[in-house]
């Protein structure tokens, strides 16, 4: 089976909900269990088989750059420095695509991940499920790792998405066509990602993306306005919301893990008292 070997870590944010800590330290360099969130994330990606990583930086960027230079990792790491302003998820991908030469390629899938989830080795098997489906379903340009609200350490009344499972309908034989044209049975763990008033699932910050766009972003008006002035409108992938707007399917898998996310100062301080398994 094909493997995904490239990833991008989003590490440019200000971490405003963790002030005053993040006034002097960027959020990815905060430590739990004696290890920074960023290092834990990199080790997780390497455990997933990732060989090359792009990290976007902005807030206190020099600290993250120095951290990468001083630490030895198995993967090859590139820095995408958004010097002028934070460009967001889609903008960050476009900027990296235009500045990290030969990293992103059309039809070569990659993983994106947020470092403020406490990743551990249990997530690697779930990533493999997403990866398997990604190559078994040629329309799977996006696959998200979600988690039920009930699995979240932090109580969340409102989730981000819902999942609808086609295999719930036993009267229909569900098949999919892979990238190579081969037919496969639908994997029962995979559902369609939806949004409604309930939204029982939380986005963990991990997704697989297949860059299969061939139309220029300017022509369709599908560019991030924050990067328009930088001339980075053309790209070969949608963002999640754009894919939704165009009627594309987004697939998801519900994680079985306890979800620990560093969302604010209170949660961070509480998690420092917990014995949480990380790398």
N, C-alpha and C positions, 0 to 999 in steps of 0.2 A: 504493500500500500504506500501511496505517496505520503510524505511527511511535510509538515509546516516547519520551517527552520528560521523564520524571521519574525521579529516582534517590535512593537513600539510601546514604550512606557511614557505615560503622560505625567510630567513632573514639573510643569511650569507655573502652577497656581500659587496664589498668595497664602492660602490656608487661613483665611480671615477668621474662621470659626475656632481657630486654635490660638488666637492672640491672647496673651503676649508672647507665647512660646515661639510663634512663627515670625515675630518681628526680627529675631536674630538668627533663627535656624529655619531653613526651608522645610516644609512639612515632610517630604520624603526622607529627610535625615533625622527625624525624631526617632527615638529608640524605644523598643519594647523587647524584653528578654535579652538585653545587652546587644541588640542588633538593630540597625536602622531599617526603616520600612523599605527603603530602596534596595538594600542588600538582600533582604528577605524576598523581595519581588524578583530580583535578578536570579537568585538561586532557584526559585520556583520555575522560572522560564527555562533555565538550563536543565532542570529536572524533566521538563516537558519536551526536551530535545531541541530547544532553540539554540541556534549557533551565532546569530547576528541580531543585535539590538540597537534601536535608535531611542534616545532619551531626549525629549524636548525640555528646555529649561528657560526660565525667565527670572522669577523672583529669587534673589540671592544666588544667581546662577553659578557664580564663581565657586561657591561652596560645593555644589554638586559636581562641577567639573574637577575640582581638586580631589574630591572623594573617589571619583572614577579613576583618576590618574594614580592615586596612591594604593588602590586595591587591585588585586589580580583576580580576574574572573576567567572562566573557561571560554566564554563567548566573546566575540568581537563587538565592542561597544562604540557607537557613534553618538556625538552630541549635536542636536539641532537647537541652536541658540536663537531664540526669538527675542532679539535685543530691543526692538522698538516697542512692542506690546505683546500681551498674551493673545494668541490667535484662536483659542478654543480647539475643540476636537477636530472638526473638519479642516479648519485653517491650519492647525498644527501638522496634520497629515500632509496637506498640500505643500506647506513650507518645507517640511522634511523631504518630500518627494522631489522638490526642485533644488535642494541644496546638498543632499546626501547622494552623490553620484552612484548610479547603478544599484541602489538598494531596493527600490520598489520597481516591479516589472509587471506589465500587463499580464493578467491571468496567473500571476504567482501570488498565492494567498499568503496572508500574514496575520499575526495575532496582535491585538491591542489590549492593554491592561492598565489599570490604575494601581499605584503602589500602596494606597491607603486601606486596601483590604488585607487582612492577615492571612496570606496564602500559606498552605502547608502541603505536604506530599499527598494527602488524600485527594486534593484537587487534580492531581495529574491524571488519574484514571478517568475523571470526568472530562478533562480536556481531550483525552483520547476518544471519548464517545463523540464529542463535538467534531473532532478532526475526521473521524470515520464517516460521519454523516456528510460533512462538507464535501468529501470526494465522491460520495455515493449519490449526491443530489446536485445536478449541474445548475439548478436554479438557486442554490443556497449561497447567495452572495454575502449574507449575514447570518451568523449563528451566535446567539447570546447565551451566556451562562447566567441563569437566574436562580433565585432562592426563594422558597416560600417565606412569607412574612413571619410565620411561626418559628422559623429557624434563625431569626435575627436576634443577636444579643441585645441590640437596641430596639426598643419597642417602636414599631412603625404602624400607625393607623392606616396610612395610605401607601400602597405599593406603586410600582412603576408600570407593570405590565400584567397581562394574563396569558395563560397558555391554553390552546385548544388542540386536543389530540385527535387526529383523523382516525386512528385505530379504535377509538371509542365506538365508531360505527362498524359493527361486526358484519353487516350485510354487504359491505363493499370490500373488494380486495384492493389493498393499497400498495401501489408500486411506485418506484421512482427511477429515473434514468441518471446514471452517473456521467462524469465528465467524458469518459471514453465511449459512451453510448450503451454500456451494459445496463441491464435492468436489475433492480434490487428490490427486495421486500422493504417496506417502510419500517424504520426502527421505532419500536413502540415508545421509547423514551423521548422521542422528538415530537414537539408540537409547534403549531403556528403561534407566533407572538401577536397578541392583540392588546388593545387599550379599551377600557370602559370605566364605569364608575367604581367598580370593585377593586380591580388591580391587586390581586393577591400575591404577586411575585415582585421581588426587588432585583434590580440589575446589580450584579456583583462588580461590574467594571471590566469584565473580560468578554471579548468578542473575537470571532474569526471573520476576516474580510477578504473577499476575492475581488481584486481590481479588474473588472471586466467592462468598464465603460470605454466607448470609443468615440463619444461625441464631446465636443468642446464645451466646457462649463459656461463660457460666456454666451454662446449661441442660445443656450436654453435658460439663461438667467439663473443658473444653479451654482452660484459661487457665494462664498462667505464675504459679506461686505467689509469685514475687518481687514481683509487682505487684498481688497480690490486695488488699492493704491500701490501695492507691491508687484502687481503684474503677474499674479500667480493663479489665474483663473482656470487655466486648462488643467484637467486631471482625468484620471482613468477610473475613478471610483465614486460612488455616492456616499453621502453620510446616511445614517439610519433614517432621519426624518425625510430626506430627499427620496430615499428608496420607498418610504411609505407614501409620499406624495405621488410617486409615479406608479403606485399600485403593485409594487414588488413585494414578494413574500419575505418575511423575516422569521427565522426558525429559532427555537429555544429549547434548552434542557434545564430541568429543575434540579439544582444541586441538593445533595443529601447532607451537606456539611453544616455545621453551626457557623453562622455568618458573623464575623467580627469586622467592623468597619470603623475606621477612625474618622468620625464625622464632626466631632466637636471636642472642646476641652474637657467637658465633664466625662464623656465616654472614654477619652484617652486616659484620664486620671483613674477612672474605674478599672480599665483594662490593665493598668500597671499593677494592680493588686491581684489579678487573676493569673492562674497558671495555664497559659494558652500554648498549645503546640504550634511552633513555627519551624523554620529551617535553622 
